Amino acid sequence: MTDTKQAWQDVGDQFDALGLKLKLHLEEERSARDDDSGGDGVREALDRAAAALDDVFDALGEAAEDVAVKADLKDLAGTFGAALETTFDDLGGRLRGYFGGGAG
């Protein structure tokens, strides 16, 4: 059980690290855009929302080209797979114990 818990903790830690990198890309994209919109009203709010969405997609595009982000995604996929394997191994052992299955 401890191995399973640790495996999923590792997945969570890697998601946190990846999230931080994506956040930094988004912040860079937002700071690159000069946001001088000081007006009021629905139109300005919609323009700001559209600009924010543009920033998100631009940041995702930049992150997709980032070698560190690609490496993190590859590591995350491996860690996620290992966590699933550990979980199913643990579950299989418990089921064998429950149903009285043993060796041979």
Backbone as numpy.savetxt, mean C-alpha at the origin, in Angstrom:
# Nx Ny Nz CAx CAy CAz Cx Cy Cz
1.23 -19.68 15.58 0.41 -18.48 15.58 1.27 -17.22 15.58
2.37 -17.25 16.32 3.25 -16.09 16.37 3.85 -15.81 14.99
4.23 -16.88 14.26 4.77 -16.69 12.91 3.75 -16.04 12.00
2.51 -16.47 12.09 1.45 -15.90 11.26 1.25 -14.42 11.59
1.20 -14.13 12.87 1.01 -12.74 13.29 2.17 -11.87 12.80
3.38 -12.36 12.94 4.55 -11.61 12.49 4.56 -11.44 10.98
4.13 -12.47 10.26 4.09 -12.38 8.80 3.15 -11.26 8.36
2.00 -11.16 8.99 1.05 -10.10 8.63 1.50 -8.75 9.13
2.24 -8.72 10.23 2.82 -7.46 10.71 3.83 -6.95 9.68
4.61 -7.86 9.11 5.57 -7.48 8.07 4.86 -6.90 6.85
3.74 -7.50 6.46 2.96 -6.97 5.33 2.49 -5.55 5.67
1.96 -5.37 6.86 1.48 -4.04 7.26 2.61 -3.02 7.28
3.78 -3.41 7.77 4.92 -2.50 7.80 5.33 -2.09 6.38
5.30 -3.04 5.46 5.67 -2.70 4.09 4.62 -1.82 3.42
3.34 -2.04 3.72 2.30 -1.15 3.21 2.51 0.26 3.76
2.86 0.37 5.03 3.13 1.69 5.62 4.27 2.39 4.90
5.35 1.67 4.64 6.50 2.26 3.96 6.14 2.69 2.54
5.39 1.86 1.84 4.97 2.21 0.49 4.04 3.42 0.52
3.13 3.45 1.48 2.22 4.58 1.61 2.97 5.88 1.83
4.03 5.84 2.62 4.83 7.03 2.86 5.48 7.51 1.58
6.01 6.58 0.79 6.64 6.98 -0.47 5.61 7.60 -1.42
4.42 7.00 -1.48 3.37 7.56 -2.34 2.94 8.93 -1.85
2.87 9.10 -0.52 2.52 10.40 0.05 3.56 11.45 -0.32
4.83 11.08 -0.27 5.88 12.02 -0.64 5.79 12.41 -2.11
5.46 11.45 -2.98 5.27 11.78 -4.39 4.12 12.75 -4.57
3.03 12.54 -3.84 1.88 13.44 -3.95 2.24 14.84 -3.45
2.96 14.91 -2.34 3.36 16.22 -1.81 4.28 16.95 -2.79
5.17 16.22 -3.43 6.04 16.83 -4.43 5.23 17.36 -5.60
4.23 16.59 -6.03 3.40 17.01 -7.15 2.60 18.27 -6.78
2.09 18.30 -5.57 1.32 19.47 -5.16 2.20 20.70 -5.02
3.41 20.52 -4.51 4.28 21.68 -4.35 4.79 22.17 -5.70
4.86 21.27 -6.69 5.31 21.67 -8.03 4.26 22.54 -8.71
3.02 22.35 -8.34 1.94 23.14 -8.94 1.74 24.39 -8.10
1.69 25.52 -8.74 1.50 26.78 -8.03 0.02 26.97 -7.76
-0.41 26.82 -6.51 -1.82 26.84 -6.15 -2.19 28.23 -5.65
-2.54 29.10 -6.58 -2.90 30.47 -6.23 -4.40 30.70 -6.24
-5.20 29.64 -6.21 -6.65 29.83 -6.27 -7.15 30.36 -4.94
-7.57 31.64 -4.95 -8.03 32.26 -3.71 -9.49 32.65 -3.77
-10.21 32.24 -4.81 -11.60 32.62 -4.95 -12.54 31.75 -4.15
-13.76 32.19 -4.08 -14.79 31.43 -3.39 -15.75 30.86 -4.40
-16.64 30.04 -3.92 -17.70 29.54 -4.77 -17.51 28.12 -5.23
-18.57 27.64 -5.83 -18.61 26.26 -6.27 -17.60 26.00 -7.39
-17.48 26.92 -8.31 -16.57 26.73 -9.45 -15.12 26.57 -8.97
-14.71 27.44 -8.04 -13.36 27.36 -7.52 -13.14 26.06 -6.75
-14.15 25.62 -6.00 -14.04 24.36 -5.26 -13.90 23.18 -6.23
-14.68 23.20 -7.31 -14.58 22.14 -8.31 -13.22 22.17 -9.01
-12.72 23.37 -9.28 -11.40 23.50 -9.89 -10.32 22.94 -8.98
-10.43 23.24 -7.67 -9.44 22.72 -6.71 -9.53 21.20 -6.60
-10.77 20.68 -6.63 -10.94 19.22 -6.56 -10.35 18.56 -7.81
-10.59 19.15 -8.96 -10.04 18.59 -10.20 -8.51 18.66 -10.19
-7.97 19.77 -9.68 -6.52 19.91 -9.61 -5.94 18.89 -8.63
-6.64 18.64 -7.53 -6.17 17.65 -6.56 -6.16 16.26 -7.18
-7.20 15.93 -7.95 -7.23 14.64 -8.64 -6.10 14.52 -9.66
-5.86 15.62 -10.37 -4.74 15.63 -11.31 -3.43 15.37 -10.57
-3.27 16.00 -9.41 -2.06 15.80 -8.62 -1.90 14.35 -8.20
-3.01 13.73 -7.78 -2.96 12.33 -7.35 -2.51 11.44 -8.51
-3.12 11.62 -9.68 -2.76 10.79 -10.82 -1.35 11.07 -11.31
-0.94 12.34 -11.28 0.44 12.67 -11.65 1.43 12.03 -10.68
1.10 12.09 -9.38 1.97 11.50 -8.37 2.06 9.98 -8.53
0.92 9.35 -8.85 0.94 7.90 -9.08 1.78 7.56 -10.31
1.69 8.40 -11.33 2.51 8.18 -12.52 3.99 8.32 -12.19
4.34 9.34 -11.42 5.73 9.52 -11.00 6.19 8.35 -10.13
5.33 7.93 -9.21 5.68 6.82 -8.32 5.89 5.53 -9.10
5.12 5.34 -10.17 5.26 4.14 -10.98 6.62 4.08 -11.66
7.24 5.23 -11.87 8.56 5.28 -12.48 9.68 5.24 -11.45
9.33 5.38 -10.18 10.33 5.41 -9.10 10.85 4.00 -8.84
12.15 3.83 -8.95 12.78 2.52 -8.76 12.53 2.01 -7.35
12.58 2.89 -6.36 12.37 2.47 -4.97 10.94 1.98 -4.75
9.97 2.63 -5.38 8.58 2.20 -5.27 8.39 0.84 -5.94
9.00 0.66 -7.10 8.91 -0.63 -7.79 9.51 -1.73 -6.92
10.64 -1.45 -6.29 11.28 -2.44 -5.42 10.39 -2.75 -4.22
9.78 -1.71 -3.65 8.89 -1.92 -2.52 7.69 -2.78 -2.91
7.13 -2.54 -4.08 5.99 -3.34 -4.54 6.39 -4.80 -4.73
7.58 -5.02 -5.28 8.06 -6.38 -5.46 8.26 -7.06 -4.11
8.88 -6.35 -3.16 9.08 -6.90 -1.82 7.74 -7.17 -1.13
6.81 -6.24 -1.31 5.49 -6.39 -0.69 4.78 -7.62 -1.23
4.87 -7.85 -2.53 4.24 -9.04 -3.12 4.83 -10.31 -2.51
6.14 -10.35 -2.34 6.78 -11.51 -1.73 6.38 -11.70 -0.28
6.34 -10.61 0.46 5.96 -10.67 1.87 4.50 -11.08 2.03
3.65 -10.56 1.15 2.24 -10.92 1.18 2.06 -12.41 0.90
2.77 -12.92 -0.11 2.70 -14.34 -0.42 3.19 -15.20 0.74
4.27 -14.77 1.38 4.80 -15.51 2.53 3.81 -15.50 3.69
3.14 -14.37 3.89 2.13 -14.29 4.95 0.96 -15.23 4.67
0.53 -15.28 3.42 -0.55 -16.21 3.05 -0.11 -17.65 3.28
1.10 -17.98 2.86 1.61 -19.33 3.04 1.67 -19.71 4.51
2.18 -18.81 5.33 2.26 -19.07 6.78 0.87 -19.25 7.37
-0.06 -18.41 6.93 -1.43 -18.50 7.44 -2.07 -19.84 7.09
-1.91 -20.26 5.84 -2.52 -21.53 5.42 -1.82 -22.73 6.06
-0.51 -22.63 6.26 0.19 -23.71 6.97 -0.34 -23.83 8.40
-0.51 -22.68 9.05 -1.03 -22.67 10.41 -2.46 -23.22 10.45
-3.27 -22.79 9.52 -4.66 -23.26 9.44 -4.70 -24.75 9.17
-3.85 -25.23 8.25 -3.81 -26.66 7.94 -3.44 -27.48 9.16
-2.46 -27.01 9.92 -2.06 -27.71 11.14 -3.19 -27.77 12.16
-3.90 -26.68 12.28 -5.03 -26.65 13.22 -6.15 -27.59 12.78
-6.43 -27.60 11.48 -7.48 -28.48 10.98 -7.11 -29.94 11.14
-5.83 -30.26 10.85 -5.38 -31.65 11.04 -5.52 -32.04 12.51
-5.16 -31.14 13.40 -5.30 -31.42 14.83 -6.76 -31.58 15.24
-7.62 -30.78 14.67 -9.04 -30.82 14.99 -9.69 -32.09 14.49
-9.37 -32.48 13.27 -9.99 -33.67 12.67 -9.20 -34.93 12.94
-8.16 -34.85 13.72 -7.41 -36.04 14.11 -6.52 -36.59 13.02
-6.26 -35.79 11.98 -5.37 -36.24 10.92 -3.94 -36.21 11.42
-3.22 -37.21 11.12 -1.83 -37.25 11.51 -1.01 -37.83 10.40
0.21 -38.09 10.69 1.08 -38.68 9.68 0.66 -40.12 9.44
0.55 -40.47 8.18 0.31 -41.83 7.73 -0.88 -42.42 8.31
